[in-house]
């Protein structure tokens, strides 16, 4: 675990405003701070941290168990436009391997993000499928396929990932029968698990992992060892982890006990 920027330890006599000032400095230094780490930093309970944030007119918020900058809650600037050309070939290698596992008539879930856009393009031609998704870029591609039933989960639109979120959508998702769920991640860490940049995606990812018969993580090699602000699953939640592109032996070593498939060339 990386060390947090050095900030003096808390004193019992600190006021709420003093605690908030310390949290602001920590968030500015680290991008996002887990609620438990915030409580340890201030030497108070997690409930006290939540109360401080709820009663505050400051620029902090608690989202998905993290203390974040309310003005930019993801902590980093993620957009599809920035990601679309990054590691394109490696993503395609991983997605072709993932698509090769499909069988006629299966119901699948396709996550959001540029890797999942590539997966949508790699689905076998003419194979009858039912596809569940919650992003416009994926829906636009799969809707053009023949013999494909598309279920688009709606709600509040998030332009950064062209995806939707809503409580009603989660409820609908949990009622569906899903054979395979293909999940994307911005970070794949050996101890902290799979993570992403957008907090609104966490509930969707967790709901589908709990619902699907099989969950498959699909990433390119650049994601190995990375950690993003919003953690959503331990790596043992996935039956397969498909990694596209060359990964150095030092990158692979922490994942040796996991079901990781490294794809370095087109089959």
Residue pairs with C-beta under 8 A, 6 or more apart in sequence:
1 191
1 192
4 26
4 29
4 30
4 33
4 37
4 41
5 25
5 26
5 29
5 30
7 22
7 25
7 26
7 29
7 41
8 22
9 41
9 43
10 19
10 22
10 41
10 42
10 43
10 44
12 43
14 22
14 42
16 52
16 55
16 56
19 42
19 44
19 49
19 52
20 52
20 53
20 56
20 58
20 60
22 41
22 42
23 33
23 38
23 41
23 42
23 49
23 52
23 60
23 67
24 58
24 59
24 60
26 33
26 38
26 41
26 67
27 33
27 60
27 67
27 68
27 69
27 75
28 69
31 75
31 76
31 229
32 66
32 67
32 68
32 75
32 229
32 230
33 41
33 66
33 67
33 68
34 65
34 66
34 67
35 46
35 49
35 50
35 62
35 65
35 66
35 67
36 46
38 46
38 49
38 67
39 45
39 46
39 48
39 49
42 48
42 49
49 62
49 67
50 62
53 60
53 61
53 62
53 67
54 62
58 70
59 69
59 70
59 71
60 67
60 68
60 69
60 70
61 67
61 68
61 69
61 70
61 73
62 68
63 73
63 199
63 230
64 199
64 202
64 230
66 199
66 229
66 230
68 74
68 75
68 199
68 229
69 75
73 199
74 160
74 197
74 198
74 199
74 229
74 230
75 197
75 229
76 197
76 228
76 229
78 160
78 161
78 186
78 197
78 198
79 159
79 160
79 161
80 113
80 114
80 117
80 137
80 160
80 161
80 162
83 113
83 114
84 114
86 114
86 222
87 220
87 221
87 222
87 244
87 245
88 118
89 244
89 245
90 220
90 221
90 222
90 244
90 245
91 114
91 115
91 118
91 220
91 244
92 118
92 122
92 244
93 220
93 244
93 245
93 263
93 264
93 265
93 266
94 115
94 218
94 219
94 220
94 242
94 243
94 244
94 245
94 263
95 115
95 118
95 119
95 121
95 122
95 218
95 244
96 122
96 263
96 266
96 267
97 242
97 244
97 261
97 263
97 267
98 119
98 122
98 182
98 216
98 218
98 242
99 119
99 122
99 123
99 124
100 267
101 180
101 216
101 240
102 108
102 123
102 124
102 127
102 129
102 180
103 179
104 127
104 128
104 129
105 128
105 129
105 130
106 129
106 130
106 179
106 180
107 129
107 130
107 131
107 132
107 176
107 177
107 178
107 179
108 129
108 130
108 131
108 132
108 178
108 179
108 180
108 181
108 182
109 131
109 132
109 133
109 173
109 178
109 180
109 181
109 182
109 208
109 212
110 116
110 119
110 120
110 131
110 132
110 133
110 138
110 142
110 182
111 133
111 135
111 181
111 182
111 183
111 184
111 201
111 204
111 205
111 208
112 133
112 134
112 135
112 137
112 138
112 161
112 162
112 163
112 184
112 201
113 135
113 161
113 184
113 186
113 196
115 184
115 218
115 219
115 220
116 133
116 135
116 138
116 182
116 184
116 218
117 137
117 138
117 141
119 182
119 218
120 131
120 133
120 137
120 138
120 141
120 142
121 141
123 129
123 131
123 142
123 145
126 146
126 147
127 147
128 147
128 148
129 145
129 147
129 148
129 149
130 148
130 149
130 150
130 151
131 138
131 142
131 148
131 149
131 150
131 151
132 151
132 153
132 173
132 176
132 178
132 208
133 139
133 142
133 150
133 151
133 152
133 153
134 152
134 153
134 154
134 155
134 163
134 164
134 165
134 169
134 204
135 161
135 162
135 163
135 164
136 162
136 163
137 162
139 150
139 152
142 148
142 150
143 150
151 176
152 164
153 164
153 166
153 169
153 172
153 173
153 204
154 164
154 166
154 169
155 164
155 165
155 166
155 168
155 169
156 164
156 165
156 166
156 200
157 163
157 164
158 164
158 165
158 198
158 200
160 198
161 198
161 201
163 198
163 200
163 201
163 204
165 200
165 201
165 203
165 204
169 204
170 203
170 204
170 207
173 204
173 207
173 208
173 211
174 207
174 210
174 211
176 211
178 208
178 211
178 212
178 213
179 212
179 213
179 214
180 212
180 213
180 214
180 215
180 216
181 208
181 209
181 211
181 212
181 214
181 215
181 216
182 216
182 218
183 194
183 205
183 208
183 209
183 215
183 216
183 217
183 218
183 233
183 238
184 196
184 217
184 218
184 219
185 194
185 195
185 196
185 217
185 219
185 223
185 228
185 232
186 195
186 196
186 197
186 223
186 226
186 228
187 194
187 195
187 196
187 223
187 226
187 227
187 228
188 194
188 195
188 217
188 219
188 223
188 224
188 225
188 226
188 235
188 241
188 243
188 255
189 195
189 225
189 226
189 227
190 225
190 235
190 254
190 255
191 254
192 227
192 231
193 231
193 232
193 233
193 234
193 235
193 237
194 205
194 217
194 231
194 232
194 233
194 234
194 235
194 237
194 238
195 226
195 227
195 228
195 229
195 230
195 231
195 232
196 202
196 205
196 228
196 230
196 232
197 228
197 229
197 230
198 230
199 229
199 230
201 230
201 232
202 230
202 231
202 232
205 232
205 233
206 232
206 233
208 215
209 215
209 232
209 233
209 237
209 238
214 239
214 240
215 233
215 237
215 238
215 239
216 238
216 239
216 240
216 241
216 242
217 235
217 238
217 240
217 241
217 242
218 242
218 244
219 241
219 242
219 243
219 244
220 243
220 244
220 245
221 243
221 244
221 245
221 246
221 247
221 251
221 262
222 245
223 243
224 243
224 247
224 251
224 252
224 255
225 251
225 254
235 241
235 255
235 258
236 258
238 259
239 259
240 259
240 261
241 255
241 258
241 259
241 260
241 261
242 260
242 261
242 263
243 260
243 261
243 262
243 263
244 263
245 263
245 264
246 262
246 264
247 262
252 260
252 262
